[in-house]
Every structure is written in C-alpha cells, then in structure tokens.
C-alpha cells in the first residue's frame, strides 16, 4: 500500500470562527440562543465568552494551546477573541502553520465551545441545529484542503434515526470519523448507555461507511472517573495531574466494548482513543484474557 503522508497530527482541534453558528443557524427562530461570542465580566476584567442557549459559559473563549502566542509559558488562554491567532480558526491560514511544522495533515476534533457538549443542555431541535452547523462549518475545512480530516459530532437528544442521518450527511460532506461521549447516560439523565442496543444502528452505519468512532481524552467522564481536584496544586500541577490520568478512561471503556459484544457484532468498525497514550492497552487486554479464562465467560454466550 502506498503511503501518501509523513507526519500526521492525530489529535488536533478545529476551532471554528466566532460567528460560525450565527452564519448557519436561523436567528429568527433561535434568537440569542445561537452560539456566539459575547463580552462578559470575570474577576473585574472584561473577557469574551461563548453564549449558548442564552447562557454565558464560564470557559475560555478558545481552549487550545495553539492559541497561546508566546508558548505555554504564557500560562493562560486568550481572554479576548482578538487575541486568538488567525491560524487557529482559519483553515487557509493554518496550512502555513502545518508547513512550518512539517505536518502533512490533521485529524480535527472539536474545540470551544463544543468540547464540553454544551448543546446537550437544551432541547432536541436546538441541539440538532447546533450540531449540523458545527459539522457543516468543519466540513468546509476539508474543502480548503484534503490535509484536514474532520470528525463529526452527533446529536444525543434525537431518535437514533436522526443520529444516523446526521452521520451519513456529514460523511457525504467530507467528515472521516465520528466523535461521541463514552457514556452518554452519565452526562445527561435519560440518555442510553453505550452498551445499549439503542446505538446499534450507529455502529452499523459507521461500519458500512468505513468511518471510525472516536473518543477524546476523558470522553466526557472526567467527573465520574477522577478524584476531586486538590486545591494545593498550582495551575500547572493541576493540569499535569488531570492530563496524566486520562488513560484511566479508555482502560475502563475497552472491556465494556469487548464483553458487551459490540466488537464481535461489528468487526469492521474501528475505534480511536486520542490524548490517552497507548501503553495501557497491553495490560487491559491481558486482564480481559485473564478474566475470560478464570470466569469461563464462553459459557455466557
């Protein structure tokens, strides 16, 4: 097989421009619920924050180390949108940054304000409109260059037929994978567990289309699977602790996939875990083999 690429960034983030949703959603229908950047006050300072569903989110306007002009020693993300470098949100300008770093391509995970699944805190119709606007905007990066590999996000509050339709639509537009929560039921009451047969049409769809499922970092499980933050840490120490433990999430999810039979039922479906390392895989698989033998799980079907 011919290898067409050299160095590839498999955990990049596609930051959309600040008016990405305003341009693609009906303000006549949704009004100020549409995701947008607004000015707010924080600790006596004027800052820019994302407003979603009429509520200001208490998070950085651009949560991405690439936006730290001057390097990570700067110690904080941009407080105002004007501080965000154009190469972070402009796909054409970003190509020059890839060339400078000798990176052939990027897999694009979502970024602010999508990274914390903010659209879940609304109704199904609004969530779907936000998801579609995001996927359309990120698909346009692929139109700029095939060096970008966008990943589609999915709606969680809709029927599974709507979820599948959005994946099919996004793949037609150029998305090459799907990212989702590891355990939707842990994030919002009423959603189905990953093991539930509810998601089977999604697995079947992605297998047929040849696009992998993706988890990123804690995959939405940071609060459920992590110790409370110790207040004695400095900002950098706290970040180090939260990052170093990320492998704990997929280490718990892989046995879920194996013993629920999902991997057996969909052998052609690939799964990707970003920002979690890889050294844990051997230990988890060995533990699964051990449990299979010790508990004679073949008798369970």
Secondary structure as UniProt FT lines:
FT   STRAND          8..14
FT   TURN            18..19
FT   HELIX           20..24
FT   HELIX           27..30
FT   HELIX           31..33
FT   STRAND          36..42
FT   TURN            43..44
FT   STRAND          45..52
FT   TURN            53..54
FT   STRAND          55..56
FT   HELIX           65..67
FT   TURN            69..70
FT   HELIX           72..74
FT   HELIX           81..83
FT   HELIX           86..89
FT   HELIX           91..101
FT   STRAND          105..110
FT   TURN            112..113
FT   HELIX           114..116
FT   HELIX           118..120
FT   HELIX           124..144
FT   TURN            146..147
FT   STRAND          148..150
FT   HELIX           160..173
FT   STRAND          177..179
FT   HELIX           184..187
FT   TURN            189..190
FT   TURN            194..195
FT   HELIX           197..199
FT   HELIX           200..209
FT   STRAND          212..216
FT   TURN            217..220
FT   HELIX           222..225
FT   TURN            231..232
FT   HELIX           235..244
FT   TURN            245..246
FT   HELIX           247..259
FT   TURN            260..261
FT   HELIX           262..265
FT   TURN            266..268
FT   STRAND          271..274
FT   HELIX           280..294
FT   TURN            295..296
FT   HELIX           297..300
//
